[in-house]
Amino acid sequence: MFVPAHEPALESDCRRLEKFLDDKPHILVLTGAGISTESGIPDYRSEGVGLYARSNHKPIQHGDFVKSEATRKRYWARNYVGWPRFSSIAPNVTHYTLARLEREGRIGGIVTQNVDRLHGKAGSKEVVELHGSGYDVICVGRHNERGVGCDYRIDRHEFQRILDQLNPAMEDKSTAMRPDGDVELSVEYVQGFRIPPCPQCGGNLKPEIVFFGDNVPMPRIEKIVRMIIQSDGVLVLGSSLTVFSGYRIVLQAKELGLPVGIVNIGATRGDPKADLKISARCGEVMSNLFKVRR
């Protein structure tokens, strides 16, 4: 229900993508929300079915989360209710195909804009989560006099058990899940929600997700740059490349003279830079790659 209207993939498209990949064993794959919509996770921007098209909801801003206790309470209440569904979602054919291509030595690694950890569930090993993951919780407490922040972190499943103990009366009265795993709840419903402070420094806890308005950590950016340099091309799957952190990967690849392929339903910001563009559903294309044909 979260996949936008599209035309069926052509057999010739699958063969074109095979040809693009065939002589590039170190291809770097960049994935976006358009691959996880096929698993049932909504995205923000898809025409007609994305969150922006279905509501006036705007994603949480990093500054608001850090500064406002009410914002943190609202976010964590929604995330708490949505977590059982979000964490139980399974990978789809695109995730499993990429894991297979990695095992076969056809791709070098994956950079994903998604926070759902579905690549790991599918078996991919060389994955960098560009915008972090909803599966870890970190402290965003103040830095000390040496500029070092608190290093506390906890697994999201374990954190859920702590929230269970603090909020025994909380029930699932949500409507629809959002792209980052939280859900819609009424203001009255979240007023009494309790969030524990960081047990190490007393600071605030947040998922290890790069919220809008925050910056991707520099060590992560540097690792991705090394992956681009070591690659022999970039393949974008299911991303409109609207967010600059993803589009920058395409720009860096072109600056190095590397070919870029894009598979996405509809236009993307990177289309003018692409050496190959296929407008189709990723799962339909990826499920037909490198199969034995009689």
C-alpha positions as CSV (number, residue, x, y, z in Angstrom):
1,M,0.0,0.0,0.0
2,F,3.0,2.3,0.3
3,V,4.4,1.7,-3.2
4,P,3.4,4.5,-5.6
5,A,1.7,3.8,-8.9
6,H,4.2,2.5,-11.5
7,E,4.6,0.7,-14.8
8,P,5.8,-3.0,-14.8
9,A,9.5,-3.5,-15.3
10,L,10.6,-4.5,-18.7
11,E,12.8,-7.5,-19.4
12,S,15.1,-5.2,-21.3
13,D,15.5,-3.1,-18.1
14,C,16.7,-6.1,-16.1
15,R,19.2,-7.0,-18.8
16,R,20.4,-3.3,-19.0
17,L,21.1,-3.4,-15.2
18,E,22.8,-6.7,-15.5
19,K,25.1,-5.3,-18.2
20,F,25.8,-2.2,-16.0
21,L,26.8,-4.4,-13.0
22,D,28.6,-7.2,-14.9
23,D,32.0,-5.6,-15.2
24,K,31.8,-3.7,-11.9
25,P,32.5,-6.2,-9.0
26,H,33.1,-3.3,-6.5
27,I,29.8,-1.4,-7.1
28,L,28.6,0.7,-4.2
29,V,24.9,0.4,-3.7
30,L,22.9,3.4,-2.2
31,T,19.5,2.4,-0.9
32,G,16.6,4.6,0.1
33,A,13.1,4.3,1.5
34,G,11.8,3.1,-1.9
35,I,13.1,-0.4,-1.2
36,S,11.5,-0.7,2.2
37,T,8.1,0.5,1.1
38,E,7.7,-3.0,-0.4
39,S,8.1,-4.4,3.2
40,G,5.3,-2.2,4.5
41,I,7.3,0.7,5.8
42,P,6.0,4.1,4.5
43,D,8.2,6.8,3.2
44,Y,7.9,10.5,3.2
45,R,7.9,11.6,-0.4
46,S,6.3,9.0,-2.7
47,E,3.6,10.5,-4.9
48,G,0.1,9.7,-3.6
49,V,1.2,7.3,-0.9
50,G,4.1,8.9,1.0
51,L,3.5,10.5,4.4
52,Y,3.6,14.0,3.0
53,A,0.9,13.1,0.6
54,R,-1.3,11.5,3.2
55,S,-1.0,14.0,6.1
56,N,0.4,17.3,7.1
57,H,2.8,15.6,9.4
58,K,6.4,16.8,9.4
59,P,9.3,14.6,10.7
60,I,10.9,15.5,14.0
61,Q,13.6,18.1,14.1
62,H,16.8,17.4,16.0
63,G,16.8,20.8,17.6
64,D,13.2,20.4,18.9
65,F,14.1,16.9,20.3
66,V,17.1,18.2,22.2
67,K,15.5,21.4,23.6
68,S,11.9,20.3,24.4
69,E,10.9,17.8,27.0
70,A,7.4,17.7,25.6
71,T,8.8,16.9,22.1
72,R,10.9,14.0,23.6
73,K,7.9,12.6,25.5
74,R,5.7,12.8,22.4
75,Y,8.4,11.1,20.2
76,W,9.2,8.3,22.7
77,A,5.5,7.5,23.4
78,R,4.9,7.2,19.7
79,N,8.0,5.2,19.1
80,Y,7.3,2.9,22.0
81,V,3.8,2.0,20.7
82,G,5.2,1.6,17.1
83,W,8.3,-0.4,18.0
84,P,6.7,-4.0,18.1
85,R,5.4,-3.6,14.6
86,F,8.4,-1.7,13.2
87,S,11.0,-4.2,14.6
88,S,9.0,-7.2,13.3
89,I,9.0,-6.1,9.7
90,A,10.8,-8.5,7.4
91,P,13.2,-7.8,4.5
92,N,11.9,-8.2,0.9
93,V,13.3,-9.5,-2.3
94,T,15.5,-6.4,-2.9
95,H,17.2,-6.8,0.5
96,Y,17.7,-10.6,-0.1
97,T,19.0,-10.1,-3.6
98,L,21.6,-7.5,-2.5
99,A,22.8,-10.0,0.2
100,R,23.1,-12.6,-2.5
101,L,25.0,-10.3,-4.8
102,E,27.4,-9.5,-2.0
103,R,28.0,-13.2,-1.4
104,E,28.6,-13.7,-5.1
105,G,31.1,-10.9,-5.2
106,R,29.0,-8.7,-7.5
107,I,28.8,-5.7,-5.2
108,G,31.3,-4.1,-2.8
109,G,29.0,-2.7,-0.1
110,I,25.8,-0.9,0.7
111,V,25.2,2.6,2.1
112,T,21.6,2.9,3.2
113,Q,19.5,5.9,4.0
114,N,17.1,3.7,5.9
115,V,17.0,3.2,9.7
116,D,15.1,-0.1,9.6
117,R,18.2,-2.5,9.6
118,L,16.5,-4.7,7.0
119,H,19.8,-5.1,5.1
120,G,21.3,-6.8,8.2
121,K,18.3,-9.0,8.7
122,A,18.6,-10.1,5.1
123,G,22.2,-11.1,5.6
124,S,24.2,-8.2,4.1
125,K,27.5,-7.7,5.9
126,E,29.2,-4.6,4.4
127,V,26.5,-2.0,5.3
128,V,26.9,1.6,6.4
129,E,23.7,3.2,7.9
130,L,24.0,6.8,6.6
131,H,21.3,8.1,8.9
132,G,21.8,5.7,11.8
133,S,19.4,3.1,13.0
134,G,16.3,2.8,15.2
135,Y,17.8,-0.3,16.8
136,D,20.2,1.6,19.1
137,V,19.6,4.2,21.7
138,I,22.3,6.7,22.7
139,C,22.7,9.6,25.2
140,V,22.8,13.1,23.9
141,G,23.9,14.6,27.2
142,R,26.2,17.6,27.4
143,H,29.9,17.3,26.7
144,N,32.3,17.6,29.5
145,E,35.1,20.2,29.8
146,R,37.3,18.2,27.4
147,G,34.5,18.2,24.8
148,V,33.7,14.5,25.2
149,G,30.1,13.5,25.3
150,C,28.5,10.6,27.2
151,D,29.1,7.3,25.5
152,Y,26.1,5.4,27.0
153,R,24.1,3.3,24.5
154,I,21.6,0.5,24.9
155,D,19.9,-1.9,22.5
156,R,16.4,-0.7,21.5
157,H,14.8,-4.0,22.5
158,E,16.3,-3.7,26.0
159,F,15.2,-0.1,26.1
160,Q,11.6,-1.2,25.2
161,R,11.6,-3.5,28.3
162,I,12.6,-0.5,30.5
163,L,9.8,1.6,28.9
164,D,7.4,-1.3,29.6
165,Q,8.2,-1.2,33.3
166,L,7.8,2.6,33.5
167,N,4.6,2.7,31.5
168,P,2.6,-0.4,32.4
169,A,-0.8,1.1,31.5
170,M,0.2,2.2,28.0
171,E,-1.9,0.5,25.3
172,D,-1.6,0.5,21.5
173,K,-4.2,3.1,20.4
174,S,-2.2,4.2,17.3
175,T,-3.5,4.8,13.8
176,A,-0.7,4.4,11.2
177,M,3.0,3.8,11.4
178,R,5.5,6.5,10.1
179,P,8.7,6.0,8.2
180,D,11.0,6.1,11.3
181,G,8.8,3.6,13.2
182,D,6.8,5.9,15.4
183,V,3.0,6.2,15.2
184,E,0.3,8.8,15.5
185,L,-1.1,9.2,19.0
186,S,-3.4,11.9,20.6
187,V,-1.8,14.6,22.8
188,E,-3.8,13.5,25.8
189,Y,-2.6,9.9,25.4
190,V,1.1,10.8,25.8
191,Q,1.0,13.3,28.6
192,G,1.7,10.7,31.3
193,F,4.4,8.8,29.4
194,R,7.6,8.3,31.3
195,I,11.1,8.3,29.9
196,P,14.2,7.3,31.9
197,P,17.2,9.6,32.0
198,C,20.6,8.3,31.0
199,P,21.8,6.1,33.9
200,Q,25.4,7.2,33.3
201,C,25.1,11.0,33.2
202,G,21.4,11.9,33.7
203,G,21.1,13.2,30.1
204,N,18.5,12.7,27.5
205,L,18.2,9.5,25.4
206,K,17.4,9.3,21.7
207,P,17.5,6.7,19.0
208,E,20.7,6.7,17.0
209,I,18.9,8.3,14.1
210,V,20.2,11.4,12.3
211,F,17.0,13.5,12.7
212,F,16.3,16.3,10.2
213,G,18.4,19.3,11.1
214,D,21.2,17.2,12.5
215,N,24.5,16.2,10.8
216,V,25.8,12.8,9.8
217,P,28.8,12.1,12.0
218,M,32.1,12.9,10.2
219,P,33.7,9.4,10.7
220,R,30.7,7.9,8.9
221,I,31.1,10.4,6.0
222,E,34.8,9.7,5.8
223,K,34.1,5.9,5.6
224,I,31.6,6.4,2.8
225,V,34.0,8.6,0.9
226,R,36.6,5.7,1.1
227,M,33.9,3.3,-0.1
228,I,33.2,5.5,-3.1
229,I,36.9,5.8,-4.0
230,Q,37.4,2.0,-3.8
231,S,34.3,1.4,-5.9
232,D,33.9,1.1,-9.7
233,G,30.5,2.8,-9.7
234,V,27.4,3.6,-7.8
235,L,23.9,2.0,-8.0
236,V,21.0,3.9,-6.4
237,L,18.0,1.9,-5.5
238,G,14.7,3.4,-4.3
239,S,15.8,6.9,-3.5
240,S,14.6,10.3,-4.9
241,L,18.0,11.7,-3.7
242,T,16.1,14.7,-2.4
243,V,18.1,14.7,0.9
244,F,21.6,16.0,0.2
245,S,23.5,13.4,2.2
246,G,22.4,10.8,-0.3
247,Y,22.7,13.0,-3.4
248,R,26.3,13.9,-2.4
249,I,27.3,10.3,-3.0
250,V,26.2,10.6,-6.6
251,L,28.1,13.9,-7.0
252,Q,31.3,12.5,-5.5
253,A,31.1,9.4,-7.8
254,K,30.7,11.6,-10.9
255,E,33.6,13.8,-9.7
256,L,35.7,10.7,-9.7
257,G,34.5,9.8,-13.2
258,L,32.5,6.7,-11.9
259,P,29.3,5.5,-13.6
260,V,26.0,5.9,-11.8
261,G,22.9,3.8,-12.2
262,I,19.5,4.6,-10.7
263,V,16.4,2.4,-10.2
264,N,13.5,4.3,-8.8
265,I,9.8,4.8,-9.4
266,G,9.6,8.3,-10.9
267,A,12.2,11.1,-11.3
268,T,15.1,11.6,-8.9
269,R,17.4,14.5,-8.2
270,G,20.3,12.5,-9.7
271,D,18.7,11.6,-13.1
272,P,20.8,14.2,-15.0
273,K,23.9,12.6,-13.6
274,A,22.9,9.0,-14.3
275,D,24.5,6.8,-16.9
276,L,21.6,4.3,-16.5
277,K,18.1,5.2,-15.2
278,I,15.3,2.6,-14.8
279,S,11.9,3.9,-13.6
280,A,10.4,0.7,-12.0
281,R,9.8,-1.0,-8.7
282,C,13.1,-2.1,-7.3
283,G,11.8,-5.5,-6.2
284,E,10.6,-6.4,-9.6
285,V,13.9,-5.5,-11.2
286,M,16.2,-7.0,-8.6
287,S,14.3,-10.3,-8.4
288,N,15.2,-10.9,-12.1
289,L,18.9,-10.2,-11.9
290,F,21.6,-12.9,-12.8
291,K,19.2,-15.8,-12.9
292,V,19.9,-18.9,-14.9
293,R,17.9,-18.7,-18.1
294,R,17.2,-21.5,-20.4
